Amino acid sequence: MTEHSNGGRTAIVIGGGLAGMLAVTALLGQVETVTVVERDRYPEGRGFRKGVPQARHLHILLSGGILALEELLPGTIAALGEAGARSLYLSRDLLTRTATGWQRRFDERRHRALSVTRPVLDSVVRERVLRAAAGSATRVEVLEATEATGLTGDASRVTGVRVRSRDGAPRSGRELPTGLVVDASGRGSRTPQWFAELGRPAPHEETVDAGLAYATRMYRPKDPATAPDAGVNVPGWPECPRGAAYVPVEDGKWLLTLSGVRGHHPPTDAAEFTAFSATVGDPYVHELLARAEPLSPVHGFRDTCNRRRHFERPGALPEGLLVLGDAACTFNPVYGQGMSVAALGALAVRRTLADGGGPRPGSTAEAQRAVARAVEPAWIAAVGADRPYASTDDARAGVGERLSTWYLGRLFARAAIDPVVGAAFRDVFCLTAPPTRLVAPQIFLRTVFLPRRPGLPGPPAVIEGG
């Protein structure tokens, strides 16, 4: 980013959700002012926001995201815990059923995840971002109920954002000049369309769509003493393409998410939803529902396509623009990676700008490449898991990718019973290690040459040594 006659050392962030607030944090101390353009009005307290359609579903912050968020905003993880977020050590506190049986439980505390409802997460992060901004040299202004309608500039440089009010005021538009625009507007980002208005081609886009849909309902155990001592995860597999995840959140509540690929979508009718839970790969979750009372209607969600826009490629991005979070790369939400990737991307932007002594010519392209590197492990994991279910239109995998999919399937089965392979798998899945960790000699040999023994026949109560 460079100074220009109207924008100066300023930035505009499109989107005031989680990714947008993390983008603000990355820019604190790097620019003089940040203006956040947010379509909605924030709810009073910790309520659901219309602009987050997946807000009523399960949200997990993986350990890689926890580390990134804590570096961006120290003290936030403790604040989320005080607000009721539940800590889960994945190998100990999440019972997972695979196609070969139940995974063993290991007392391995390398990977802590947070399970929390989206309103609590968003409000805690937003409060802490605005508090950090108040104590920084950067002035932050939030324009609520304001819609971004386009970019200003030309094919080589973005110089501002066109906006209009959505809150009862006259819908006449205006232009906000700036030195940097950060698109953190989520899955509905219109940047590819805005590129056409600037006279440049849209970025190359990859999609892998498993055709998955999911539905979620909130419960409370009738007797807390009989609640399970761990969350439950029964992902689907080709022979049984229906899955379930039953995970604790704040205030003694639990969220049940049921999922299924094409032809196996879970219903949103309450009685049919309960019946569907009996058809996943193990009856355990269905049995737990008999000991719980529902607290909400069933909410469905179907926009689960993995989509990656390669803004990081040479020439793909005009000067003065960055794209973060779901606006750049969306994942099948069932894997719980999106929030962690948003935090890792924002941290990559902060480090890039700080290492270069602040914004400078070419820094946006450099920062976008850093964001792409942060995205890569999650993209490989999500695409590898969804590829077997993808339609023929977006499943054009080469020999190398098909081999990778075979290897990952074998590795996942081995991880269910092998603490060494399991630890490596969790390192990569939780975004704390690169994918190359999965093909390290020790992991490769144990995955390919050791036998594929079955997992446990039932949910494990015993926690084995790590």
C-alpha positions in Angstrom: 0.0 0.0 0.0 1.2 3.5 -0.8 -0.2 6.9 0.1 -2.2 8.7 -2.6 -3.9 12.0 -2.8 -7.3 11.0 -1.3 -6.8 7.8 0.7 -3.5 8.5 2.6 -2.5 5.9 5.1 -6.0 4.6 5.5 -7.7 1.2 5.1 -11.3 0.0 4.6 -12.3 -3.4 5.7 -15.4 -4.8 3.9 -17.2 -7.0 6.5 -17.4 -6.6 10.2 -17.7 -10.2 11.2 -15.0 -12.4 12.6 -12.6 -12.2 9.6 -13.2 -8.4 9.4 -12.4 -7.8 13.0 -9.3 -9.9 12.8 -8.3 -7.9 9.7 -8.7 -4.7 11.8 -6.3 -6.2 14.4 -3.8 -7.0 11.7 -3.8 -3.4 10.6 -3.5 -1.7 14.0 -0.4 0.4 14.2 0.1 0.0 10.4 -2.3 2.7 9.2 -3.7 5.9 10.7 -7.4 4.9 10.2 -9.5 1.8 9.5 -13.1 2.0 8.4 -15.2 -1.1 8.7 -18.1 -1.4 6.3 -20.7 -3.8 7.8 -24.0 -4.7 6.1 -25.9 -5.5 9.4 -26.4 -3.7 12.6 -24.7 -5.6 15.5 -27.3 -7.2 17.8 -27.7 -6.2 21.4 -25.7 -8.5 23.7 -24.8 -11.8 22.3 -27.5 -12.5 19.8 -27.6 -14.0 16.3 -26.8 -11.8 13.3 -28.7 -12.1 10.1 -25.6 -11.8 8.0 -24.0 -15.0 9.4 -26.3 -17.7 7.9 -24.3 -20.5 9.5 -24.3 -18.9 13.0 -26.6 -21.4 14.6 -24.4 -24.3 13.7 -21.4 -25.9 15.4 -18.2 -23.8 15.5 -14.8 -25.0 16.5 -11.6 -23.1 16.9 -8.7 -25.5 16.3 -5.4 -25.2 18.1 -3.7 -23.5 15.2 -6.4 -20.9 15.2 -6.2 -20.5 19.0 -2.5 -19.8 18.8 -3.0 -17.3 16.0 -5.9 -15.5 17.8 -3.9 -15.3 21.0 -1.0 -13.7 19.2 -3.3 -11.2 17.5 -5.3 -10.4 20.6 -3.6 -11.6 23.8 -6.1 -12.7 26.5 -8.9 -13.5 24.1 -8.9 -17.3 24.7 -9.2 -16.7 28.5 -12.1 -14.3 27.8 -13.9 -16.9 25.6 -13.4 -19.4 28.4 -15.0 -16.9 30.9 -17.9 -16.5 28.5 -18.5 -20.2 28.6 -16.5 -21.7 25.6 -15.7 -25.3 26.2 -12.2 -26.7 25.9 -11.7 -30.0 24.1 -8.5 -31.9 23.8 -9.2 -33.8 20.5 -7.7 -37.1 21.3 -9.2 -37.2 24.8 -12.4 -35.2 24.7 -13.8 -36.1 21.3 -15.0 -39.7 20.7 -14.6 -40.4 17.0 -16.2 -43.3 15.1 -14.5 -44.1 11.7 -15.4 -46.7 9.1 -13.1 -49.2 10.9 -14.4 -48.6 14.4 -14.1 -46.1 17.3 -10.8 -44.3 17.8 -8.9 -45.0 21.0 -8.8 -42.1 23.6 -5.3 -40.9 24.3 -4.4 -38.5 27.1 -2.5 -36.3 24.6 -2.9 -32.6 25.3 -1.1 -31.2 22.3 -4.3 -29.9 20.6 -6.8 -28.0 22.5 -9.9 -26.9 20.6 -12.6 -24.4 21.7 -16.3 -25.2 21.1 -18.5 -22.1 21.3 -21.6 -20.6 19.8 -21.0 -18.0 17.1 -22.7 -15.1 18.9 -20.4 -15.5 21.9 -17.3 -15.8 19.7 -18.1 -12.8 17.6 -19.1 -10.6 20.4 -16.0 -11.4 22.6 -13.6 -10.9 19.6 -15.3 -7.7 18.5 -15.2 -6.2 22.0 -11.6 -7.0 22.4 -10.6 -5.7 18.9 -12.4 -2.4 19.5 -10.7 -2.2 23.0 -7.3 -2.8 21.5 -8.0 -0.2 18.8 -8.9 2.4 21.4 -5.4 2.0 22.9 -3.6 2.1 19.6 -2.4 4.8 17.3 -5.0 3.7 14.7 -8.4 5.2 14.7 -11.2 2.6 13.9 -14.7 3.6 12.7 -17.4 1.0 12.1 -20.2 1.9 9.6 -23.0 -0.4 10.5 -26.0 -1.0 8.1 -23.8 0.0 5.2 -23.3 -2.0 2.1 -20.2 -2.1 -0.2 -21.5 -1.9 -3.8 -18.2 -1.8 -5.7 -14.5 -0.8 -5.9 -13.1 2.4 -7.3 -9.8 2.6 -9.2 -8.7 0.8 -12.3 -7.3 -2.6 -13.4 -3.9 -1.9 -11.8 -4.9 -0.2 -8.5 -7.9 -0.1 -6.1 -8.4 3.4 -4.7 -11.6 3.1 -2.6 -15.0 1.6 -2.1 -18.5 2.6 -3.1 -21.0 2.3 -0.3 -24.7 2.9 0.4 -26.8 3.0 3.5 -29.1 0.1 4.3 -30.7 1.6 7.5 -33.6 3.7 6.4 -31.6 6.6 5.1 -31.7 7.5 1.4 -30.1 4.8 -0.6 -27.8 7.2 -2.5 -24.3 5.9 -2.8 -21.0 7.6 -2.0 -17.3 6.8 -2.5 -14.8 6.3 0.3 -11.2 6.8 -0.9 -8.5 4.8 0.8 -5.0 3.4 0.4 -6.0 -0.2 1.1 -9.2 -2.3 0.8 -9.5 -5.6 2.7 -12.3 -7.8 1.5 -13.4 -9.9 4.5 -17.1 -10.1 3.4 -17.3 -13.9 3.5 -18.7 -16.5 1.1 -20.9 -13.9 -0.6 -17.9 -11.8 -1.7 -18.5 -9.9 -4.9 -14.9 -9.1 -5.6 -14.8 -11.3 -8.7 -17.7 -9.3 -10.2 -16.1 -6.0 -9.1 -12.9 -7.1 -11.0 -14.9 -7.0 -14.2 -16.0 -3.4 -13.5 -12.3 -2.5 -13.0 -11.5 -4.1 -16.4 -9.6 -7.0 -15.1 -10.3 -10.8 -15.2 -11.6 -12.6 -12.2 -9.0 -14.8 -10.4 -8.6 -18.4 -11.2 -11.1 -20.4 -9.1 -11.1 -24.0 -7.9 -14.2 -25.8 -6.5 -14.7 -29.2 -5.0 -18.3 -29.8 -3.9 -19.2 -32.9 -2.0 -22.9 -32.0 -2.2 -23.1 -32.1 1.6 -25.8 -30.4 3.6 -26.2 -30.3 7.4 -28.7 -29.4 10.0 -28.3 -28.5 13.7 -30.3 -28.5 16.9 -29.5 -27.4 20.4 -30.1 -29.7 23.4 -29.6 -29.8 27.1 -29.0 -33.1 28.9 -32.0 -33.9 31.2 -29.6 -34.9 34.0 -26.1 -33.3 33.7 -24.7 -36.3 35.6 -25.6 -38.6 32.7 -24.2 -36.4 30.0 -21.2 -37.9 28.1 -17.8 -36.9 29.3 -16.7 -36.0 25.8 -18.0 -34.8 22.5 -18.9 -37.3 19.8 -18.0 -37.3 16.1 -19.3 -39.8 13.6 -18.2 -38.6 10.2 -19.7 -40.2 7.1 -17.8 -42.5 4.8 -18.6 -43.8 1.3 -20.5 -46.9 2.6 -22.5 -44.7 5.0 -22.5 -41.1 3.8 -24.3 -39.7 6.8 -22.6 -38.2 9.8 -23.2 -36.6 13.2 -21.3 -34.4 15.7 -22.6 -33.9 19.3 -20.5 -31.3 21.1 -20.8 -29.3 24.3 -21.0 -25.5 24.2 -21.5 -22.9 26.9 -24.2 -23.0 29.7 -24.4 -26.7 29.8 -25.9 -26.9 26.3 -24.9 -29.2 23.4 -25.2 -28.8 19.7 -26.1 -31.8 17.4 -25.2 -31.4 13.8 -26.3 -34.1 11.3 -24.9 -34.2 7.8 -25.1 -36.1 4.6 -24.0 -35.9 1.0 -26.2 -36.0 -2.2 -29.4 -37.9 -1.6 -28.7 -38.1 2.2 -29.4 -34.6 3.3 -30.7 -34.4 6.9 -34.3 -33.0 7.3 -35.2 -29.9 9.2 -38.5 -31.3 10.6 -37.9 -32.1 14.3 -39.3 -35.6 14.3 -37.5 -36.5 11.0 -34.3 -35.0 12.3 -34.4 -37.3 15.4 -35.1 -40.3 13.2 -32.2 -39.4 10.8 -29.8 -39.5 13.8 -30.5 -43.2 14.0 -29.2 -43.8 10.4 -25.6 -42.5 10.8 -22.7 -44.9 11.1 -23.3 -45.7 14.8 -26.4 -45.6 17.1 -24.5 -43.9 20.0 -25.6 -40.4 19.2 -29.2 -41.4 18.7 -29.2 -43.1 22.1 -27.8 -39.9 23.7 -30.8 -37.9 22.4 -33.2 -39.9 24.6 -31.4 -38.4 27.6 -31.6 -34.8 26.3 -34.3 -32.2 25.7 -34.3 -30.0 22.6 -33.9 -26.2 23.1 -34.3 -24.9 19.5 -35.8 -25.6 16.1 -33.7 -27.5 13.5 -31.7 -25.1 11.3 -30.3 -26.3 7.9 -27.4 -25.2 5.8 -26.3 -26.2 2.3 -23.6 -23.9 1.0 -20.8 -26.2 1.7 -18.7 -26.2 -1.5 -14.9 -25.8 -1.1 -14.0 -22.8 -3.2 -10.6 -21.2 -3.6 -9.9 -18.0 -5.5 -6.2 -17.7 -6.3 -5.6 -14.0 -5.6 -2.0 -14.8 -4.7 -1.0 -15.8 -8.3 1.2 -13.3 -10.2 -0.9 -10.5 -11.6 -4.1 -11.7 -10.0 -4.4 -8.8 -7.5 -4.5 -5.1 -8.2 -2.4 -2.9 -5.9 -4.3 -1.7 -2.8 -6.5 -4.8 -2.3 -6.3 -7.8 0.0 -8.7 -10.7 0.3 -9.1 -12.6 3.6 -11.1 -15.4 5.1 -14.0 -17.0 3.2 -13.8 -14.3 0.6 -10.6 -15.9 -0.6 -11.1 -19.5 0.3 -14.1 -21.3 1.7 -14.1 -24.8 3.1 -16.8 -27.3 3.8 -17.9 -26.0 7.2 -18.3 -29.5 8.6 -14.6 -29.7 9.1 -14.5 -26.6 11.5 -11.5 -25.0 9.8 -12.8 -21.6 8.6 -12.4 -19.5 11.8 -8.9 -20.8 12.4 -7.8 -20.1 8.8 -9.2 -16.6 9.2 -7.1 -16.0 12.3 -4.0 -17.5 10.6 -4.6 -15.3 7.5 -4.9 -12.2 9.6 -1.7 -13.1 11.5 0.1 -13.6 8.2 -0.9 -10.1 7.1 0.3 -8.5 10.3 3.6 -10.3 10.1 4.1 -9.3 6.5 3.4 -5.7 7.1 5.5 -5.6 10.3 8.5 -7.3 8.7 8.5 -4.8 5.9 8.3 -1.8 8.3 4.7 -1.1 7.4 2.7 -0.8 4.2 4.8 -0.2 1.0 4.6 -0.8 -2.7 4.0 -4.5 -3.4 3.1 -5.3 0.2 -0.4 -6.3 -0.7 0.7 -9.0 -3.1 3.3 -10.2 -0.6 0.6 -10.3 2.1 -1.8 -12.2 -0.2 0.9 -14.9 -0.8 1.4 -15.2 2.9 -2.4 -15.7 3.3 -2.4 -18.4 0.7 0.4 -20.3 2.5 -1.7 -20.1 5.7 -4.7 -21.5 3.7 -2.9 -24.4 2.1 -2.9 -27.1 4.8 -6.6 -26.7 5.5 -7.4 -26.7 1.7 -5.5 -30.0 1.2 -7.3 -31.6 4.2 -10.8 -30.5 3.1 -10.4 -31.3 -0.5 -8.9 -34.7 0.3 -11.8 -35.6 2.4 -14.5 -34.3 0.0 -13.0 -35.5 -3.3 -14.5 -39.0 -3.1 -18.0 -37.4 -3.1 -17.4 -34.6 -5.6 -19.4 -34.4 -8.8 -17.7 -35.3 -12.1 -17.7 -31.6 -13.0 -15.3 -30.6 -10.2 -13.6 -33.9 -9.5 -11.0 -33.8 -12.2 -8.2 -35.1 -10.1 -5.0 -36.2 -11.6 -3.1 -39.4 -10.6 -1.1 -37.5 -7.9 -4.3 -36.3 -6.2 -6.0 -39.6 -6.4 -2.9 -41.2 -4.8 -3.0 -38.6 -2.1 -6.7 -39.3 -1.4 -5.9 -43.0 -1.1 -3.0 -42.3 1.2 -5.1 -39.9 3.4 -7.8 -42.5 3.7 -5.4 -45.1 4.9 -3.7 -42.6 7.2 -7.0 -41.7 8.8 -7.8 -45.4 9.5 -4.4 -45.9 11.0 -4.7 -42.8 13.1 -7.7 -44.3 14.9 -5.5 -46.9 16.6 -1.9 -45.6 16.4 -0.9 -42.8 18.7 2.1 -41.9 16.6 0.2 -41.6 13.3 -2.8 -40.0 15.2 -0.5 -37.3 16.7 0.8 -36.4 13.2 -2.7 -36.4 11.8 -3.9 -34.0 14.5 -0.9 -31.8 14.1 -1.9 -31.1 10.4 -5.7 -31.2 10.9 -5.3 -28.6 13.8 -3.2 -26.4 11.5 0.0 -26.4 13.6 2.1 -28.4 11.2 2.5 -28.4 7.4 1.0 -31.3 5.3 4.6 -32.7 4.8 4.3 -33.9 8.4 2.0 -36.7 7.1 4.7 -38.1 4.8 7.6 -38.0 7.2 9.4 -41.4 7.0 8.1 -42.7 10.3 4.5 -41.8 9.5 4.7 -43.0 5.9 6.0 -46.4 6.9 3.5 -46.9 9.7 0.6 -45.9 7.4 1.5 -47.9 4.3 3.0 -51.1 5.8 1.4 -51.7 9.2 -1.9 -53.6 9.0 -5.3 -51.8 9.0 -6.6 -53.2 12.2 -10.2 -52.3 13.2 -10.9 -49.7 15.8 -12.8 -50.3 19.1 -16.3 -51.8 18.9 -17.9 -49.1 21.1 -17.2 -45.6 22.4 -14.1 -45.8 24.6 -14.5 -44.9 28.3 -10.9 -45.6 29.1 -8.3 -42.8 28.5 -5.0 -44.4 27.6 -1.6 -42.8 28.2 -0.4 -40.3 25.5 
